[in-house]
Every structure is written in C-alpha cells, then in structure tokens.
C-alpha cells in the first residue's frame, strides 16, 4: 500500500509536507501520484536549504533555477513548471510560497484588451464564455492594426472593418460569422465610447446573410435507449454519464448548463433544480422523481472532493467538468453503442419534440427550454409532420 505520508521532507518545506499530501489526496490524486509529488517536494526543500533560501522566497524565478539545476544534474522528469504546477498551486493555496504576480501587458494590443475585458465583464455583464469570445475576436482584429509594434488606430476605417469580416468569412461558417460580427460591433463601439476613435464604426460591420434555418433534428426513442444502455452503471463514471445523458434528454439542458450545475442547485425538498442559462440567467425547473433518482445514484458514487460542482472529472484532481467535456459524453456514448455521432444539442431538440408530440403548447416548451425569443421555439412547430398534415391545404390536383 503506497503511503505518501511516509516520504521524509527535510528543510524549509518540512512543516507543510503533510498538508500538501492531505490537500492533493483530497483533490482526487492517487496515493502513488501524491507520493511522487512529495519526493519532488523533498528535493526542492533540500535544494532551498542548500541555497540558503526560505519557503517564502520560492518565487517563479527561483523555481526556474531549481528546474535548471535538475536538468543539469541529468534528471528528465519533473523538469518543467507545468509538471510541478499542481504541487506549486497547493503551496500557494496554503500561503507557503508567494502568489504568482500577474504580468503587466507587454504590448499595445494587450493594454487595450485589459480595458476591453473589464468593459464586457463589468459594464456589459457578459458570461465568462462570452467574454472569452469577445476578447478573442478583439485580439485578432487589433493585431491587424499593429505597425512596427505600434497600434495604429488612425488606420482604422470602415474599409478595414469590412475587409476583416470578409477575410474571416473565408474560414468560418455563417453561424460562426454571426458570433464574430456581434463581437466586432461590440469592440468598435467600445473604442468609440472610450474616445480611442472619433467615429462609431459599428454600422460598418457587414451583416451575415440570413439562411433559412434547418429544422431541429431530434433523436428517435431507440437511439436514446441505446445511448443510455451504453453507460456502465456499475462504475462511478458510468453513473455520471448516465445522469448527464438523462438531464440532456429529459430536461433539454444545454451542455454548459449541465457543467454549471452545483450541489447546492438541487432542492430535494421541493423537487426543483436551479439552471444557470445564457446571459447569467437563473431559472428553476421541476426535477422529475425518476431523474432525481438517477442523480442520487451518481452522488452515492461521486468522488470525494471539496469542489461543489455536481459533475466532476473522472481523473484527479476531481475538478468540475467543462461544457466541452459534457458534450463529449453523448459522443462517446454514441461510439460505444455503434451509432452515428449524436451531439448534446440534438438531445435538447429531442426533449422539445417529445414535449410537442405529447401535446404541450409552444409557450410551455419555450419556458422549459428557457428560450429568449419566440422564434426559437416556433421552429419546432414544423417538426410535427402529423400535426401539420391536419392543417395543410392540399396541392391542386393532389389526392390526400
């Protein structure tokens, strides 16, 4: 049996060694992995002692010196900051070593992006994913205005804005271009409002041509059953994936909404769950008894962790799942079941069409799916072909 607490750590890091082991074990790292980190901690502590340095002097520069010494000594493992970062993060959390200082912006573009990020986060109050998208588009656009390491806003014209959109349209699909143009309008408005440019160029951003939306494509019942049956419910991961698929299928949640669920969001007494939707919107949805039972089955096997996210990563450290990792659950289930890939959003469509076919009115479906616009829900009216046949007029000469 591997026992990381038996690793002897001399020197200035002696006092924190047991705490590091406990915290890493609590985060979900295996005892063997924690033992290996403790061995590195012991060598680091011994090196600090030889250099006459205290634990509080372990800055990023000192870490680089230690890693260089390891490489010069012929070591091939634990020779990069990335490999040591989990242990260093624990030491920072325990206030044993200094926190990492945020680097100051080192370019004109980054200086503008710092202010722009604050604007979209604080004044526009956008969600983290939207902030990341807006800043990413802004970085790509502003980098085109750099000449000899100088950001030339005097060259920012309507033609430059239009050219950037046209150039990006060669690489992205229309749906992605709609996101890009919204982000670009936000940026040029910010530049105008802050006095960086003297004219609002948001009108110069071309509109993306509207295409007739495809009908929402749901999934048939047999496929849904196959996806659920592909989960190995005798394991913690299988129970987790089964619970995620159930929430996607039955409640029609988005992948990001599933990833954002926290333990405190489920009110077991009232049978409700809090959903964090688009635009930082909070909604309460009823949690059917059978869906809640599936979640309880997972919670009984959920890895021990101080993280309050409902769904955790399978491997240590047991942190929260991301929206991307949630989208992979139905995809991997499709592969296990030998099916064509089924995405998370198709399961959301399936939930909507199931409600429609059971007789639920469109306003009720809109409320369940938390649509902001009525048009988003109206598309599902075209899915129920049987209902449409009862109201469609016969084509002249057609026998019905």
N, C-alpha and C positions, 0 to 999 in steps of 0.2 A: 504494500500500500504506500503510495507516494505521499509524503508529508512535507509540504513546503515550510512548515514552521520549524523544521529541524535544520534548515540552512543557517549557518553561522555568518552573521554580518558584522564585521568589526568596523571601527572608525566612526566618523561623524553621522552616518546614517543608521547606526545601531538602534537608536531609540524609535525609529519609525518603521523598522523592518516588519514587525508583527502587524502593524496597522496596514501596511501595503499588502501583505498577504491576505488579511481578512477582507479588505476592500475589493481586491481583484477576484477572490473567490466569490464574494457576494455579487459581483458583476457577471458571474457566469463562466469565468475562465476555469479550465480544468486544473486539478491539483498539479499535474505534470507541467502545464504551461506556467503556472504561478511559481513552481519550484525553479524553472529555468530563469524566470524574471528575477527571482531572489538571488540566484547565482550571479547574474549581471549586476544587481544592486550591490552585492558584496564586493565585486571587483571595482565598481565605481566608487564605493565608500573607501576602499583601500587606496585607490588612486588619489582621491581627495586628501586623504591623510598624508600620503607621501608628498603631495604638492603643498601641504600646509594650508588647505582651504577648508572652510566650514560649509555645512549643508546650505546655509543661506546664500552662499556665494556661487551656487551652481546655476549660472546664467546660461543662455543659449550659446554664448561664445565658449564658456568652459566645457559644455557638453561636446562641442565640436573638437576641442583639444583632447578630450578623453577618447573620442572615437578615432581621432588621428593616431593617438598612442596605441590603440588596439590594432589598427590596421598595420602600423609599423612593427608591432610585435608578432604579426603573422596571423592574427585572428581573421576569420572570414564571416563569422556570424556575429550579429549584434554590433554591426559596424556602421549603421546609419541611424539618423534621427528618427526615421519612420519606424524602424524596428523597435526602438526604445520608447516611442511616444506614449503607448498605453501606460507604461510604468511612470514616465515623467508626468503624465496627466494626473495620476494618483498622487504623486508627490506635491504637485501644485495644489490639488484639491485639499490636501492635508496641511497646506501652508508651510511645507517644509522648505520648498525652493521658491524663488520669485516667479510671479506670473509672467507669461510671455508678453512683452510690450508690442502693441500694435504698430506696425511700421507706418511711418508717415508717407503720404502719397509721393511717389518718386517721379511722376510725370504730370504734365498739364492735363492730360485726359483723366487721370485718377483723381486729381484735385476737383475737377468738375463732377466726377461721379460720386464723390463723397457727399457733396451738397445735394446732388440729384437723388441719391439713395435716401437721404434724410427727408427730402421733399415727398417722395412717393410713400415712404413709411409713415411719416408723422402727419403730413397735411392731407395726402390722398388716402391714407389708412388702408393701403392695399395689403393683401395677404402675402406671406413670405414667398410663395411660388411666383406670384405676380411681380413682386419686387425684383426677384432674380431675373425674370424675363425682361422687364423694362430696362434694368441695368445692363443686361447682356446686349440688347439691341442698341442701347446708347453707346456702349463701348465700341461696337462695330462701326457705328456711324461716325462718332467723333474721331476715331483713328484715321478716317479718310481725310480729315481736315488738318492733320499734322504735317507741317513742313519744317524740316531742319529742327526737329524736337520742339517746335512751337505750334500751339493750337491756333490756327488762323480762322477766327470767326468772321473776319472781313470777307472771306471767300464763300461764306455760307449764303447761297441764293436759292431761289425756287427751283432753278435748273438742277442744282446739286442734290436737292431733296428728291426730285423726281427721278434723277439718274440712279440714286441709291436704291430706290424702290424697284426700278426696272431691272437693275443688276441682280438684286436679291430674288426677283421673281423667276429668274432662270434656274434657281437652285431649289426653291421651295414650292410646295403645293399651295393652291388657293386658300385652304383653311389656315395654313401657317402664315401666309401673307397677310391675312386679316389680323392676326395677332401682331405681326410686325408693324403694320401701318398704324394700328392703335397705339403701340408703344412709341413709334416715331412722332406721332402727333403730340403725345404727352411730353416728349423731350423738347420739341421746338417751342411748345407753349411755356415750358419751364424756363428755357433760355430767354424768351421774351419777357416773362414776368419778372425775372431777376435782372433784367437790363443788360444781359450779355449781348443780345441782338436787338436792333431797334424796330423790328417788324415781325409780326406774328406770321410765321410761315406754315402754320398747321393746315391751312387751306391748300397748300402746295403739295401735300401728301396725296398721291393718287388713290382713288377708291378701288378696291378689288372688285372685279366684275362679279355680279351675283350669278350663281349657278343654281339651277333647280335642285333642291335638296333631295337626296336619296331617301327612300322610305326606310324607317328604322327596321333593322333586321334582327329579329329575336332568335331564340333557340327553341327547338321542339322539345317536348317533355322527355322523350327517350334520351336525348343528348344531355339534358340536365341531370337525369338519373345516373347516366354513365359517369358524368363528372364527379358527382357526389360519391358514387361507389368506388371511384378510383383512389379515394383517400384511405390510407391505412389507419383506422381509428384505434388501433392498439398502441400507437405511438403518440407522443406529445405533438410532433409536427403534423401527423395525420389529423389529429383532433383540431389543431389550429387551422389547418387548411379547410377542413370540413366546415368549421364555424364561419370562416371567411366566405366560402362559397355560399353558404346558407344566407348570410347577410346580403351578399350581392344579388342572389336570386330572389329572395323573399321580400326584402325591403327596398331593392333597387338602389342601393347606395353606390356612390362613386368610389373609386379606389382610394382617392385622397381622403374621403370621409371615413372609410374603414381604418386607414392608417392613423387618423387623428383621434380615434376613439380612446378614451381613458377609462380606468377602472371606476372613477367617480361619476362617469357619464351614465351609468346604468342605475336606474332607480328600481330596485327589485320589488319594493312595496307597491308602487303604482303601476309597474309593468311598462315603464317608458324608458327611452334612451335619448340622450342629447346628441344631436348631429351637428358638427361644425362644417357648414357648407361653404359655398363660394362667397367671396366678399365678407369673410369673417361673420357670416350669418349663423345664428344658433337656432335650431328647431328641435322640438320634442316630438318624437314619433312613438306610437304604441309598439311595444315589443311582444309579439305573439308568444304564448307559453311554450310552444314547441321550439321556437327559435331561441328563446331564453335558455331552454334546457340544453341545447347544443352548446351555447356559450358556457354554461356551467360545467359541462363535461370537459371543455378545454381548460377552464380555470383550475379544475382539480389537478390537471397535469401541467399547468403553466410553470415554466422555470422560475425558481426563486430569484427575485430581483427587486431592487429599490425603485426601479423605473415604474411609473404609474401608467404607462401606455398599456392598453388592453392586449394588443398583439405584439409579441416580442420576436426578435430574430432567433433562429434555431441555435446558432453557434454563439459562443461567448465572444465579447461581452453581450449579455442579453439586453440590448437596447431596443428602442421602438422600431417597428417596420416602417419603411417609407412607402409612398404611393407607388413607386416603381416596383418594389418588392411585392406589394399586394397584387399589382397587375400580372405578375408572373405566376401567381397561384392558379388561376384558371388556365393559363397557358401550359404549365407543367402538368396539370390535371388532364388537359386535352391529349398531351403526348402519352401519358400513362394509359389513357382509355383508347388510344389508337384513333383519335378523332382529328378532324381538321381543327386548326387552332381557333379557340373561342376566346375572345377578349373580354375584359371585365365590363366594358360598356355595352356589349351585346347582352350580357346578363341583365343589365339595367333596362334595356329595351324589352327583354323577355318579361320582366316584372310589370312593365307598363302595359304590354299587350295582354298579359294574363288578367290584369285588373279590368281592362277594356272588355274582354270577352266574357268576364263574369258579370258584366252589366254596370260597372262603375262609371259614373259620368265624368266627362273630361275635367271639370273643376276639381273633383275629388282626386283624380290622377295627378293633376298639377300640384295639388297640395302634398300628396305623398312623395312625389319626385322633387318637390321644392323648386319648381321652375319659376324664374323671374318673369318670363314673357309667355303670354298665352299661346303665341305661335309655336313655341317649343313643344307644347302638349298637343296642339291641333294636328301635328303631323301624324299622330298615332291614329287619328280617325280614319286615315286612308289605309291602315294596315288590315282592318277587319273587313276582308273582302265579302264575307257572307252578309254583313250588315249593309255594305254598300250596294250589293246586288238588289236589296229590297227597295232602295230609293232611286237607283239609276234608271234613267229612261232608256228604252230600247232604241237601238240604232235603226233608222228607217230600212225596212226590208229584212231586219234581223228577227229570227224566231227565238223567243225566250220562253 
